[in-house]
């Protein structure tokens, strides 16, 4: 980041290939928890991520202003190294000893290394396909929103940098509560699928509110609704962990993470294009020491829809909600001919070996839709 923007672009492109942290973490959680505990565990993982979003921008902004950007980069790099050391020293391996590869040089087949294998498996199971479509349609507007929303608040809604920082903090705190306390209560009371539907409903309301909102107080109110919509992803991850076989948890979570990664690339481009065709300019970034008064654009004040991309996002999430209605609450535990799941190799991760001659089950059990 400090050496060269082009080197940073190259390295971050390579790191994107390995951006599977959440997949591995959620698979790890599935290994060490019982089924009825997973929704709460996933909510806690997502809540700690939200907590980092509350703390880190404020710390980074303060250190950058007082000591410069170099200290922020060095400190962030040091924390990442400490994280790796913590994992090596304090986090135990979840795979039982007898199921681990004999050595680091255990053979890996080309089929295991194929980066497109998971994508090919998506269409072979109806439940997998429904979940992936739901994630794509719901996370596409969310990724686009993250890329432009805070700039939108400053330049179109008249938020000051301090107000944006406070908005992030409040949204993060509310998301922590939603993904721990509220998520746990909802999973116990209305079930997994209904929790997903409720989260998508809150996301539709939030995006519509952002789209039609023309005053700062409307953004604050919609932010509270946005915190409630954050329960969707932990609920989806819990659904996958309940329906995937023990030795296929990483594959299942990885497919969802791959869809989210695709949205991270498409969402910002889509939002930028919609802002462009509606003549909403988000390109005036003030300097650090320059105090530019914020004002509403005259064209923006007269517009019926101040935020067109957010309204498009609400329509996309509405489609996701309609698709999610067909996701089975309790997947059928039957087998299916022609399943794509392969027999577990001697070095594979299998907590529940199948008796000889028994048919293998798909990653997510199929049902009649």
ABEGO torsion letter per residue (X at the ends): XAABAAAAAAAAAAAAAABAAAAAAAAAAAAABBAAAAAAAAAAAAAAAAAAAAAAAAAAAAAAAAAEAAAAAAAAAAAAAAAAAAAAAABBBABBAAABBABAABBBBAAAABAAAAAAAAAABAAAAAAAAAAAAAAAAAAAAAAAAAAAAAAAAGBBAAAAAAAAAAAAAAAAAAAAAAAAAAAAAAEAAAAAAAAAAAAAAAAAAAAABABAAAAAAAAAAAAAAAAAAAAAAAAAAAABBAAAAAAAAAAAAAAAAAAAAAAAAAAAAAAAAAGBBBABBBBAABBBBBBBBAAAAABABABAAAAAAAAAAAAAAAAAAABBABBBABBBBGBABBBBBAABBBABBBBBGBBBBBABBBBBX
